């Protein structure tokens, strides 16, 4: 078996001038980076466990620059979030960065895999992805002809303790299993927070995934020492709202006590964040609230202002800011350790706490974790004992192994699993198996039977194959349970002729397995009440999940072009993912539904994306044309794409745009008109 070499920080610092493949803007590598210097050019994998701000990104760059510039091979960097992937490519493309001259390509859920992007990925020196996108590209390796994945010689997995996060860790685990299966020669570099069982993760990388030597570097280095304070708030016989105010009041005392310092204040719920923001504003403290309701441009501006504007003292933020974004502060406050009735995972709190202290600016960082007085000792003990990294592959949703089912569908589709015995063979390479989580016959049988029940898998004489539902789920990286629900819902919609009723349509979109598993807050319940009454009247035949009604309501507001601010973040997520959702619907129509609704579904996608009712939605296919301009054209007699192509002067006078923008609009209108006429011919 290949050995795992364990080591720590290096006391003798290495000059950056000795690294031959890149120039860094500092004279010496720090103790962690100096140790990486001993291994970056060896034929080994590496697991780096270190604190936030310890300089792990430079470690990644040392491995990747060696791969690209010395070995003339491709490198890949996996980011835990789309936003962090975008931040990374923006950093690496900036003229002052040593990667600026390389061919860089990003492939996340923000970007469609067009023919142009495939060529870009094939030509790239460095590719940046999320773990979900890696797994998706590996799933479709043969169909998409993703041979470039075999050319990756170094794969860096940032925040690799993502493996233990429910709902996300299994995607990284399955992606690594698949990737290393057809690319066993690639070096794997894990960047992780310090977790209790990183040695076990190193063993999995070495013995199962790569079959090569692995170096485990456990670092104690932190450029800015961190003090963690546990503060009590009173949680007596009060309402939930009273408890949240107690946290806000305690946080205000801490902020007031350090009037010269910058703060990050992390909240676990949107409502508590709003309370915190209002309290700061009442105290005349300049602050911003960084959360999912802000669009990308606004979030980026808030981050920029916090770094450059001395008057912006506080950012109130949801946990999304804690994962990886380079935005430290002198002090951090964590508003409690509960998200609703659930305890916040220790790794989430650790990510938040790790933002305290700005290297080269602060002598020390201080973090304050607010704990309920009644259970103070219990929570303090829990937080001081970090959670292990545990596989989520056998996680259960609603009492069923739907996580496992999601991955099995793809393996059956690809022909890698042809019978129930093959499931065990596939499972042997998982972290779950390595951690001795038993996959017994009952789990396999129940999961296969569940997939057969929803119509995703077919079994004949012991051989497993996917149905059209399973194929769509595999190709589009979609839950087979959602695909089955969408087929059922839209078949009923079209058969009943209610597809033009936005209440029926929106609930057909919202009433799917994944969205039925959501949470509805008290405030949201009040907002959706009228819609819920209408839906319960239209569908009186059985129990309707409240979370599905919430999703239906969000879709209903998008269709109307008037998203509700209370559900802004949730609605934006649905809207962002809707092109893929519509692709799934179109594939169901083509493969199995036979609804004949290709044009109708295209119109639906435009309606959700732009919030435009009626035929004017088609005009939104044109560049620079959104809801307002589409309505203006339509009301002035330019009602179709063909009208735009036939009347360029009138269109130009109505829109009043710059000539280059109008050229794009007219050119695209003519192209679409030609395609439509060709289809008719």
C-alpha positions in Angstrom: 0.0 0.0 0.0 1.3 3.5 -0.8 2.5 5.3 2.3 1.0 8.5 3.8 3.8 10.8 5.0 2.8 13.0 7.9 4.5 16.3 8.6 3.9 19.8 9.8 5.1 23.4 9.4 8.7 24.1 8.5 10.6 26.3 10.9 13.2 27.4 8.3 11.4 29.7 5.9 12.1 29.2 2.1 12.8 32.2 -0.1 10.1 32.6 -2.8 13.0 33.3 -5.3 13.8 29.6 -5.1 10.4 28.6 -6.6 11.1 28.5 -10.4 7.6 28.5 -11.9 6.0 31.7 -10.6 6.8 35.0 -8.9 5.1 35.8 -5.6 4.8 39.3 -4.2 6.5 38.5 -0.9 10.1 37.5 0.0 9.6 34.3 2.0 7.0 31.5 2.1 5.4 31.1 5.4 5.9 28.0 7.6 3.1 26.0 5.8 4.1 27.1 2.3 7.8 26.4 3.1 6.8 22.8 3.9 4.8 22.5 0.7 8.0 23.6 -1.1 9.4 20.2 -0.2 6.6 18.3 -2.0 5.1 20.4 -4.8 7.3 18.9 -7.5 7.2 15.3 -6.3 5.0 12.5 -7.7 2.6 12.5 -4.8 -0.8 13.7 -3.7 -1.1 16.0 -0.7 -3.6 16.8 2.0 -3.1 20.2 3.7 -5.0 20.9 6.9 -4.6 24.4 8.0 -6.4 27.4 9.6 -8.3 30.0 7.6 -5.8 32.7 6.3 -2.8 30.3 6.6 -2.0 30.8 2.9 -3.5 27.6 1.4 -4.2 29.4 -1.9 -0.5 30.0 -2.5 0.1 26.3 -1.8 -2.5 25.4 -4.5 -0.7 27.8 -6.9 2.6 26.1 -6.2 1.2 22.7 -7.3 -0.7 24.1 -10.2 2.1 26.3 -11.6 4.5 23.3 -11.5 1.9 21.2 -13.4 1.3 23.8 -16.1 4.7 25.4 -16.6 7.1 22.5 -15.8 5.1 19.4 -16.7 3.1 21.1 -19.5 -0.1 19.5 -18.3 -3.5 20.8 -17.3 -4.5 21.8 -13.8 -7.9 22.0 -12.2 -9.2 23.9 -9.2 -12.4 22.9 -7.4 -14.1 25.7 -5.5 -16.9 25.0 -2.9 -19.2 27.7 -4.3 -19.9 29.2 -7.7 -19.2 32.7 -6.3 -15.8 31.5 -5.1 -15.0 30.0 -8.4 -15.8 33.3 -10.1 -13.7 35.1 -7.5 -10.7 32.8 -8.2 -10.7 33.2 -11.9 -11.1 37.0 -11.6 -8.0 37.0 -9.3 -6.0 34.8 -11.6 -6.9 36.8 -14.7 -5.9 40.1 -13.2 -2.7 41.5 -14.9 -0.6 41.5 -11.7 -1.2 37.8 -11.0 1.4 35.2 -12.3 -1.4 33.1 -13.9 -2.6 36.0 -16.0 -0.8 34.8 -19.2 -2.3 31.3 -19.0 -5.4 30.0 -20.7 -8.0 30.0 -17.9 -11.5 28.5 -18.2 -14.4 28.4 -15.7 -17.2 25.9 -15.8 -19.9 26.3 -13.1 -23.7 26.4 -13.1 -23.4 30.0 -14.3 -22.1 28.8 -17.7 -23.8 26.6 -20.2 -21.6 23.9 -21.8 -21.7 25.2 -25.3 -19.5 24.0 -28.2 -17.4 27.2 -27.7 -16.9 26.5 -24.0 -16.0 22.9 -24.7 -13.2 24.1 -27.0 -12.2 26.6 -24.3 -11.9 23.8 -21.7 -9.9 21.6 -24.1 -7.4 24.5 -24.7 -7.2 25.6 -21.1 -4.1 25.4 -18.9 -6.2 25.8 -15.8 -9.9 24.9 -15.3 -12.0 26.1 -12.4 -15.1 24.2 -11.4 -17.4 23.4 -8.5 -17.6 19.8 -7.2 -21.1 19.4 -8.7 -19.9 20.4 -12.2 -16.9 18.0 -12.0 -19.3 15.2 -11.1 -21.6 16.2 -13.9 -18.8 16.3 -16.5 -17.5 13.0 -15.3 -21.0 11.5 -15.5 -21.3 12.5 -19.2 -17.6 11.8 -20.0 -18.4 9.6 -23.0 -21.5 11.5 -24.4 -19.8 14.9 -24.2 -16.4 13.5 -25.3 -14.7 15.1 -22.3 -11.3 13.6 -23.1 -9.7 16.8 -21.7 -10.5 15.5 -18.2 -7.8 12.8 -18.8 -5.2 15.5 -19.4 -5.6 16.9 -15.8 -2.5 16.1 -13.9 -3.2 18.1 -10.7 -6.6 18.5 -9.1 -6.8 20.9 -6.2 -9.9 20.6 -4.0 -10.4 23.7 -2.0 -12.4 23.5 1.3 -12.3 19.7 0.9 -14.1 19.2 4.2 -17.1 20.0 2.1 -17.2 16.1 1.9 -19.1 16.2 5.2 -21.7 18.8 4.3 -25.2 17.3 3.8 -26.6 17.8 0.4 -23.2 18.7 -1.1 -20.5 16.3 0.2 -21.8 13.3 -1.7 -21.4 15.2 -5.0 -17.7 15.8 -4.3 -17.2 12.2 -3.1 -18.9 10.7 -6.2 -17.0 13.1 -8.5 -13.7 12.1 -7.1 -14.5 8.4 -7.4 -15.4 8.8 -11.0 -12.6 11.2 -12.0 -9.8 9.1 -10.5 -11.3 6.0 -12.1 -10.5 7.2 -15.6 -7.6 9.5 -14.6 -5.7 7.5 -12.0 -2.4 9.4 -12.7 -3.7 12.8 -11.5 -2.2 14.2 -8.3 -4.9 15.2 -5.8 -4.4 18.1 -3.5 -6.9 18.6 -0.7 -7.0 22.0 1.1 -9.0 21.6 4.3 -9.7 23.2 7.6 -8.1 21.3 10.5 -10.5 18.4 11.2 -10.1 15.6 13.7 -9.8 12.8 11.0 -7.8 14.4 8.2 -5.4 11.4 8.5 -8.3 9.1 7.5 -9.1 11.3 4.5 -5.4 11.1 3.5 -5.6 7.3 3.7 -8.7 7.3 1.4 -6.9 9.6 -1.1 -3.8 7.4 -1.0 -5.1 3.9 -0.8 -8.3 4.1 -2.7 -8.4 7.1 -5.1 -4.9 7.5 -6.4 -2.8 4.5 -5.2 0.2 6.8 -4.8 2.2 8.3 -2.0 0.3 11.1 -0.1 1.7 13.8 2.1 -0.4 15.0 5.0 0.7 18.4 6.2 -1.0 19.4 9.5 -0.3 23.0 10.1 -0.6 25.0 13.3 0.4 28.3 11.6 -2.0 31.2 11.6 -0.6 34.6 10.6 -3.0 36.4 12.9 -3.5 34.6 16.2 -7.2 34.0 17.0 -9.0 34.4 20.3 -12.4 32.8 20.6 -14.8 34.1 23.2 -18.0 32.3 24.2 -20.7 34.8 25.4 -24.0 34.0 27.1 -27.3 35.4 26.2 -30.4 34.9 28.3 -32.9 32.4 26.8 -35.5 32.2 29.6 -39.2 31.6 29.1 -39.4 33.8 26.1 -40.6 33.7 22.5 -38.3 32.9 19.6 -38.3 36.5 18.6 -37.3 37.6 22.1 -34.3 35.2 22.0 -33.2 36.7 18.7 -33.4 40.2 20.2 -31.3 39.1 23.1 -28.5 38.0 20.7 -28.8 41.3 18.8 -28.6 43.3 22.0 -25.5 41.4 23.2 -23.9 41.9 19.8 -24.5 45.6 19.9 -22.7 45.8 23.3 -19.7 44.2 21.8 -19.7 46.5 18.7 -20.1 49.5 21.0 -17.2 48.4 23.1 -14.8 48.5 20.2 -15.8 51.6 18.2 -12.6 51.7 16.1 -12.8 48.1 14.8 -14.4 46.4 11.8 -16.8 43.6 12.4 -18.3 40.7 10.5 -21.6 39.6 12.2 -22.8 36.2 11.1 -26.5 35.3 11.3 -28.2 32.0 10.6 -31.6 33.4 9.6 -32.6 36.3 7.3 -35.0 37.8 9.9 -32.3 37.9 12.6 -30.0 39.5 10.1 -32.6 42.2 9.5 -33.0 42.8 13.2 -29.2 43.2 13.5 -29.0 45.6 10.6 -31.8 47.8 12.0 -30.1 47.9 15.5 -26.8 49.0 13.9 -28.6 51.7 11.8 -30.4 53.0 14.9 -27.0 53.4 16.5 -25.8 55.4 13.5 -23.3 52.7 12.6 -22.7 52.3 8.9 -23.4 48.7 7.9 -24.4 46.4 5.0 -26.3 43.1 4.9 -24.6 40.6 2.7 -27.1 37.8 1.8 -28.7 35.9 -1.0 -31.2 38.7 -1.7 -28.4 40.8 -3.1 -27.5 40.3 -6.8 -23.9 39.5 -7.7 -23.0 43.1 -8.5 -24.3 44.4 -5.2 -22.5 41.7 -3.2 -19.3 42.4 -4.9 -19.6 46.1 -4.2 -20.3 45.5 -0.5 -17.2 43.3 -0.3 -15.1 46.0 -2.1 -16.4 48.8 0.1 -15.7 46.8 3.3 -12.1 46.6 2.3 -11.6 50.1 1.1 -14.2 52.3 3.0 -13.1 53.0 6.5 -16.6 54.3 7.4 -18.3 50.9 6.6 -17.7 49.3 10.0 -19.9 46.3 9.9 -21.1 43.6 7.5 -24.0 41.5 8.7 -23.8 38.3 6.7 -25.3 34.9 6.2 -23.1 31.8 6.3 -22.4 32.1 2.5 -19.7 34.7 3.3 -17.9 32.4 5.6 -16.8 29.8 3.0 -13.6 31.0 1.4 -14.2 34.6 0.5 -11.2 36.7 1.4 -13.0 39.2 3.6 -11.6 39.1 7.1 -12.3 41.7 9.9 -10.7 42.6 13.2 -13.6 41.0 15.0 -16.3 38.5 14.3 -19.6 37.9 16.1 -21.6 34.7 15.5 -25.3 35.2 16.5 -26.0 31.9 18.1 -25.7 28.3 17.1 -29.2 27.4 15.9 -30.8 27.7 12.5 -34.4 27.3 13.3 -34.7 24.2 15.5 -31.4 22.7 14.1 -28.0 23.2 15.6 -25.4 24.8 13.2 -22.6 22.4 12.4 -19.3 23.0 14.1 -17.5 23.3 10.8 -19.8 26.2 9.8 -19.1 28.0 13.0 -15.4 27.4 12.5 -15.6 28.9 9.1 -17.2 32.0 10.5 -14.8 32.4 13.4 -11.9 32.0 11.0 -12.7 35.3 9.4 -11.4 37.2 12.5 -8.1 39.0 12.2 -6.6 40.6 9.1 -3.1 39.4 8.4 -0.6 42.3 8.2 -3.1 44.6 9.7 -4.2 43.2 13.1 -2.0 41.8 15.8 -4.8 39.3 16.7 -8.3 38.4 15.7 -11.2 38.0 18.2 -14.4 36.0 17.6 -17.4 36.0 19.8 -19.8 33.1 19.7 -23.1 33.8 21.4 -24.5 30.8 23.2 -27.8 30.3 25.1 -27.3 30.5 28.9 -29.4 27.4 29.7 -27.2 25.1 27.5 -24.0 27.2 27.5 -21.6 24.5 28.7 -23.0 21.9 26.3 -22.7 24.1 23.2 -19.2 25.3 24.2 -18.0 21.8 24.6 -19.5 20.8 21.2 -17.8 23.7 19.4 -14.5 23.1 21.0 -14.6 19.5 19.6 -14.7 19.8 15.9 -16.8 17.4 13.9 -15.2 14.6 11.9 -15.4 14.5 8.1 -18.1 11.9 7.5 -19.3 10.7 4.1 -22.9 11.7 3.2 -23.4 9.0 0.6 -25.8 7.0 2.8 -27.6 10.0 4.1 -31.3 9.5 4.3 -34.0 11.9 3.1 -37.5 11.2 4.3 -36.4 7.8 5.5 -35.1 6.7 2.0 -31.6 6.6 0.5 -32.3 9.2 -2.1 -28.7 10.4 -2.1 -27.5 7.0 -3.1 -30.3 6.7 -5.6 -29.2 9.9 -7.3 -25.7 8.5 -8.0 -26.8 5.0 -8.9 -29.1 6.2 -11.7 -26.1 7.7 -13.5 -23.9 4.6 -13.0 -26.7 2.5 -14.4 -27.2 4.8 -17.3 -23.5 4.7 -18.1 -23.5 0.9 -18.0 -21.1 0.7 -15.0 -23.8 -0.9 -12.8 -25.8 -3.6 -14.6 -27.1 -5.6 -11.6 -27.4 -5.3 -7.9 -24.0 -6.9 -7.2 -22.4 -4.2 -9.2 -23.7 -1.6 -6.7 -21.4 -3.1 -4.1 -18.4 -3.1 -6.4 -19.0 0.6 -7.2 -19.4 1.4 -3.5 -16.0 0.0 -2.5 -14.2 3.1 -3.8 -16.4 5.5 -1.7 -15.4 7.3 1.4 -18.5 5.9 3.0 -17.2 2.3 2.5 -13.7 3.4 3.7 -15.3 4.7 6.9 -16.9 1.3 7.4 -20.5 2.4 6.6 -22.0 -0.9 5.6 -24.0 -1.1 2.4 -26.1 -4.2 3.1 -28.5 -6.0 0.7 -31.5 -4.3 2.3 -30.2 -0.8 1.4 -29.4 -1.8 -2.2 -32.8 -3.6 -2.6 -34.8 -0.8 -1.1 -33.0 1.8 -3.3 -33.4 -0.1 -6.5 -37.0 -0.8 -5.8 -37.6 2.9 -5.1 -36.0 3.8 -8.4 -38.2 1.2 -10.2 -41.3 2.6 -8.4 -40.8 6.1 -9.7 -40.1 4.8 -13.2 -36.4 5.7 -13.4 -35.0 2.2 -13.6 -36.2 -1.0 -15.3 -35.1 -4.5 -14.2 -35.4 -7.6 -16.3 -33.9 -10.9 -15.4 -31.7 -9.2 -12.9 -30.3 -6.6 -15.4 -30.7 -3.0 -14.6 -31.3 -0.3 -17.2 -32.5 3.3 -17.0 -35.9 4.4 -18.4 -36.3 7.8 -20.1 -36.8 9.4 -16.7 -33.5 7.9 -15.4 -31.7 9.0 -18.6 -32.9 12.6 -18.3 -31.9 12.7 -14.6 -28.4 11.4 -15.4 -27.8 13.6 -18.4 -29.0 16.9 -16.8 -27.7 16.1 -13.3 -31.2 16.2 -11.9 -32.9 14.3 -9.1 -34.7 11.3 -10.6 -37.5 11.9 -8.1 -37.9 15.5 -9.4 -37.9 14.3 -13.0 -40.6 11.7 -12.2 -42.7 14.4 -10.5 -42.3 16.9 -13.3 -43.4 14.3 -15.9 -46.5 13.5 -13.7 -47.3 17.1 -13.0 -47.0 18.4 -16.6 -48.8 15.4 -18.1 -51.8 16.3 -15.9 -51.4 20.0 -16.7 -51.6 19.4 -20.4 -54.3 16.7 -20.3 -56.5 19.0 -18.2 -55.8 22.0 -20.5 -54.9 24.2 -17.5 -51.4 25.1 -18.7 -52.4 28.8 -19.2 -53.7 29.0 -15.6 -50.7 30.5 -13.7 -51.8 28.9 -10.4 -51.9 25.4 -11.9 -48.7 26.0 -13.8 -46.7 27.4 -10.9 -47.8 24.6 -8.6 -46.8 22.0 -11.3 -43.3 23.6 -11.1 -43.2 23.8 -7.3 -44.7 20.5 -6.3 -41.6 18.3 -6.8 -39.6 16.1 -4.4 -36.7 18.4 -3.7 -38.9 21.5 -3.1 -41.3 19.5 -0.9 -38.4 19.1 1.5 -37.9 22.8 2.2 -38.7 24.9 5.3 -41.3 27.6 5.6 -40.8 30.4 8.1 -43.6 32.1 9.9 -43.1 35.3 7.8 -43.2 33.3 4.6 -46.3 31.4 5.8 -48.1 34.8 6.1 -47.0 35.9 2.6 -48.1 32.7 0.8 -51.5 32.4 2.7 -53.7 33.7 -0.2 -51.9 31.6 -2.8 -52.1 28.5 -0.5 -55.9 29.0 -0.2 -56.3 29.0 -4.0 -54.1 25.9 -4.4 -55.9 24.0 -1.8 -59.2 24.9 -3.5 -57.8 23.8 -6.9 -56.3 20.5 -5.6 -58.5 19.3 -2.8 -57.8 15.6 -3.3 -54.9 15.1 -0.8 -52.2 16.6 1.5 -50.2 19.3 -0.1 -46.7 20.0 1.4 -46.4 23.6 2.6 -42.9 23.9 1.3 -44.2 22.9 -2.2 -46.9 25.6 -1.9 -44.1 28.1 -1.0 -42.1 27.1 -4.1 -45.3 27.3 -6.3 -45.9 30.8 -4.9 -42.3 31.9 -5.7 -42.8 30.6 -9.3 -46.2 32.4 -9.5 -44.6 35.7 -8.6 -41.8 35.1 -11.2 -44.4 34.4 -13.9 -46.2 37.6 -13.0 -42.9 39.6 -13.0 -43.3 40.7 -9.4 -41.1 38.6 -7.1 -41.9 38.9 -3.4 -39.1 40.5 -1.4 -39.6 38.1 1.5 -38.7 35.2 -0.8 -36.2 37.1 -2.9 -33.2 34.8 -2.3 -35.3 31.7 -2.8 -37.0 33.0 -5.9 -33.6 34.1 -7.4 -32.3 30.5 -6.9 -35.3 29.1 -8.8 -34.9 31.7 -11.5 -31.2 31.1 -11.9 -31.7 27.4 -12.3 -34.7 27.6 -14.5 -32.9 27.3 -17.9 -31.8 23.9 -16.7 -35.2 23.1 -15.4 -36.7 24.0 -18.7 -34.1 21.8 -20.5 -35.3 18.9 -18.3 -38.9 19.6 -19.2 -38.0 19.7 -22.9 -36.1 16.4 -22.6 -39.1 14.8 -20.8 -41.3 16.0 -23.7 -38.9 14.6 -26.3 -38.0 11.3 -24.6 -41.2 10.2 -22.9 -43.9 12.8 -22.4 -44.6 13.4 -26.1 -46.5 16.5 -25.2 -45.4 18.4 -28.3 -44.8 21.5 -26.3 -41.3 22.6 -27.4 -42.4 26.2 -28.3 -44.6 26.5 -25.3 -41.8 25.5 -23.0 -39.4 28.0 -24.6 -42.0 30.7 -24.0 -42.3 29.5 -20.3 -38.5 29.8 -19.9 -38.6 33.4 -21.1 -41.5 34.2 -18.9 -39.8 33.0 -15.7 -36.4 34.6 -16.7 -37.9 38.0 -17.6 -41.2 38.2 -15.8 -43.1 38.9 -19.0 -46.6 37.8 -19.7 -48.0 36.9 -23.1 -46.3 36.8 -26.6 -44.0 39.7 -25.9 -41.9 37.3 -23.9 -40.5 36.0 -27.2 -39.0 39.4 -27.9 -36.8 38.8 -24.8 -34.7 36.3 -26.8 -33.0 39.3 -28.4 -29.9 40.8 -26.8 -30.4 44.0 -24.7 -34.2 43.4 -24.7 -35.9 42.7 -21.3 -39.3 43.2 -19.9 -39.6 47.0 -20.3 -38.2 47.1 -23.9 -40.2 44.1 -25.0 -43.5 45.7 -23.8 -42.5 48.9 -25.5 -42.0 47.2 -28.8 -45.1 45.1 -28.5 -47.3 48.0 -27.6 -46.0 49.9 -30.6 -46.9 47.2 -33.1 -43.5 45.3 -33.2 -45.0 42.1 -31.9 -42.7 39.3 -33.2 -39.1 38.6 -33.9 -40.0 38.7 -37.6 -41.4 42.2 -37.1 -38.0 43.3 -35.6 -36.1 41.8 -38.6 -38.5 43.5 -41.1 -38.6 46.9 -39.4 -35.0 47.7 -38.2 -35.5 51.5 -38.5 -38.7 51.6 -36.5 -37.2 49.2 -33.9 -34.2 51.5 -33.6 -36.3 54.6 -33.1 -38.5 52.9 -30.5 -35.5 51.6 -28.4 -33.1 54.5 -28.9 -30.0 52.4 -28.2 -26.5 52.9 -29.5 -25.9 51.7 -33.0 -23.7 48.8 -32.0 -26.4 47.5 -29.7 -29.0 47.9 -32.4 -26.9 46.0 -34.8 -26.7 43.1 -32.4 -30.5 43.1 -31.9 -31.3 43.2 -35.7 -28.7 40.6 -36.5 -30.1 38.2 -33.9 -33.7 38.9 -35.0 -32.7 38.0 -38.6 -30.9 34.8 -37.5 -33.9 33.6 -35.4 -36.3 34.4 -38.2 -34.2 32.4 -40.6 -34.1 29.5 -38.2 -37.8 29.6 -37.8 -38.5 29.7 -41.5 -36.0 26.8 -42.0 -37.9 24.8 -39.4 -41.2 25.4 -41.2 -39.7 24.5 -44.5 
